[in-house]
Amino acid sequence: MSSQYKVCSLFWDYDDNCYRLRNQNVFEELLNEGWKILRVDIMPPTELSNNAVTATNVYILEREANDD
């Protein structure tokens, strides 16, 4: 069997005067579909428009491929 890989990032975004975690639902769906976390990296913080600082978590996911 071979493996499949996906990259999913989680980050905070400022929208409508509040911070929201982005890609949370996509990440949750991938984990529910059987993807496993292979590695987690953190991208350096970036400055948002209102002088807030946020970092991005980048998840490398792996799943066994069906070789039919």
Summary of the structure (lengths in Angstrom):
residues: 68
radius of gyration: 14.9
end to end distance: 9.5
largest distance: 51.6
contacts: 149
relative contact order: 0.37
helix: 13%
strand: 62%
